[in-house]
Amino acid sequence: MTLTYFQINPLGTQVDGLVVEEQNGSQDVDFDSGWDGVWVSEARITQDGWSATIEIPFSTLNFTKSQNVIWGLNFKRFIRRKNEEDIWAAYRRTFGITRVSEAGELTGITDIGSGRLFVVKPYGLAQYDKQTGQNAAFPLTAGVDVKYGITSNLL
């Protein structure tokens, strides 16, 4: 069983990773922070605190076509100014939120499939010298990142 981990802070910085196979009876988990999922988030700071909106496409989760799926799901929010931790589905402190078997259940999702993950992201890179106020000499660097999911169980 694999847990996909998504995290965002009030400034919109994204972190993601995979927890692969919790160990039976052990507190240790195999965490892969090098996984780089495709997802979108936005954070907004207000006078009352901050809020986040996260969009995770099914193709990022990379699973096979399914009927009547039960997914493990949890949400955690840490409010630093209050030293408060809010959790949707409580878990034993000895395990932590990465324990897949301690997650809540999301039901009612029917007849879904992830499709193939195929993302093309063009990028450009320019340089600016802050001290002189001038652009660096050409050429500029540009390229394309391509991500393609080969099979539903190949990480």
N, C-alpha and C positions, 0 to 999 in steps of 0.2 A: 504494500500500500504506500502511495506517495502523497505527501502533502505539499501543495504549492503555496508559497508564502509571499504575500504582497504587503509592503509597508510604505507609508507616506508621512512626511512631516508637515508642519504648518507652512513651510516655504515651498512645498511642492516637490521636494526631493524624493525620488522613488528608489526603493530597494526591493529586490525579489530574490527568491531562491527556492530550492527544493529540499524537503526533508524526506530522505529515502529510507524506508523500512525501519520503523522503530524497533528497538531490540526488546524482546520479551523479558520482562522483569528488570530491565536495566534502565537507568536514567539517560544513558548515552543515545544520541541519535546521529545518523549520518547526514550532515547538512551540506548541500551544494550551493554555495553563494555565487558560483560562476554561471548558473543558469540565467538566461536573459530572455524573459518572456516579453511578448508584445502586448502592452496595455496602456491605457490612457488615464491620467488622473489630473485633478485640479484641486488646489487648496485655496481657501479664502480666509483671511484673518479679519475678524470683526471686533467690535467693542465688547462683545459677549464671549469671545474666545475664537475658535477656528472650526471650520468644517471642511470636509473632503468629499469629493465625488470620484468614484473609481469605476472605470468601464473595462471589463475583462472579457474579450471575445472567447467564445467556445473554442475557437481554433487554437488559442494560446494554451488552453488546458489539455489539449491533445488526448482525446479519448475516443473509443469506438462508439458507433451508433448504438443507442440504448433505449430501452423502454422502462418507464417507472423507476427511475434512478433514485437512490438514497445517497446523498452526498454528506460527508462530514464537513462541517463549517463552523468557524468561530471568528469572532471579532474581538479585538482588544484595543483599548485606548488608555494611554497614560497621560494624566494631567499633571504636569510637573509642579505648577504653582500650588497645587493642593496635595501633592504627593499621593495622588489617587489613581488607582488602576480599575478600569471598568471592563468587564468581560461579559460577552453574550452567554456562553455556555461555560459554567464553572468547571474547573479541573483541580485535581489534587496538586498542591504546591510542589510536591516532590517531583512531579513530571514536567510541568510547564505547558505553555500553549502549543508546543511542537509535538505533543503526544496525540497522534491521530485518533486513537481509540477514545480519547477524552473529549472530542469535539461534539458539538451539537449536531442535529440531523436536519438537513434541508430535503424536504419531500415535495412531491407534486410536479416535478419536472418530467415530462413525458415526450417520447418520440423525438429525441435530439441526436444530432451528430456533430462532430467538430469540424468536419471538412478537412482539407489540407491547409496547413499553414503556408502561406506564400506572401511575403512582404518584401517590397522594394522601397528602399529609402535612399534617395539621392542626397549628397551632402557637398558643401563647399567650405573652404577654409581660407580666410584672408588674415593678414597680419597688420597690426597698427602699432606704431611706436608712440607711446604716450608722451615721452619726453620731447621728441621733436615734433609731434603732431602730424607726422606724415605716414602715408601708407608705405609698406615695405615694397621692395621691387617685385615685379611680376616674375614668374608665373604664380598664379593662385593654385591651390590644391583642390581638386574635386574628385568625386568618385561616387560609387553606388554600393550600398550594403544590400545583400540579398539573403533572405532567410527562407528556407523551404523545409517543411516537415516531411520526412521520407515515409515513415510508417507511424502508426499510433502508439507503438511501444518502444521506439528508438529514441533515446535521450541524447 
